[in-house]
Amino acid sequence: MEDNLESVSYEMDRHEESPSSGWMRVGVVAVASALVGGLAAAWFYHKTLAKLRSAEEENQHSEYGISDYDSGDGI
């Protein structure tokens, strides 16, 4: 009979560990998701800054403020 009691208590202990391992998985998924989201945000921010810098450089090297519609004919 002792064997039956030990096996029942062992079964109960084993089932009690399952929810904690489930929470551990949720935690790991949450951390991984936050990491991937942070990397995506950093990549997007870096790409946006690169576009703004290139646009600024293009404006500095343009025709020094002379626009296309100013033909120089005089008004």
N, C-alpha and C positions, 0 to 999 in steps of 0.2 A: 504494500500500500504506500509505503514511503516513496517508492519510485513514481507512482502516479502523481502524488502531491508535488514532487520536485519537477516533474515534467510540466504540470499545469502552471506552477509558478514561473518556470522558465519560459513557457509560452507567453504568459502575461507580460513578463519583463521584455521579451522580444517585441511584442506588439506595442509596448509603451515607447520604445525607441524610434519607431517609424515616424511619428509626427515630428520629432526633432530633426530627423534626417530630411523630412519634407521641407521644414523651415530653412534648413541649411541650403537646400537646393534653391529655394526662393531667394535667399540672400545672395547666393552666388550669381544667379541670373540677374538680380537687381544691380549688383556691383558691375557685372559685365555690361549691362545695358547702359549704366551711367558712364562707364569708361568709353564705350563706343559712341555714345551721344556727345561726350566731351570732345573726343577726337574729331567727330564730324563738324561740330561747331567751330573748333580751332581751324580746321581745313577751310571751311566756308569763310571765316573771318580773314584768314591769310589770303585767300583768293580774291576777296573783295578789296583788301588793301592793295594788292598787286594791281588790280584794275584801276583803282583810283590813282595810284602812283604813275601808271603808264599814261593815263589821261592827262595828268598834270604835266608830265614831260612833253606830251604832244602839244599842249597849249603853249608851253614856253618856247617851243621851237617853231611855232606857226609863223605866219607872215607879219609878226610884230603888230598885231591888231588890225591889219587891213583885211576887211571881209570881202567875200566874193561879189556881193552886190554893189560895192563901191567901185565903179568903173573909172572914175577920175574924169568924167566928161564935164563935171560941174553942173550946178543946178541953176 
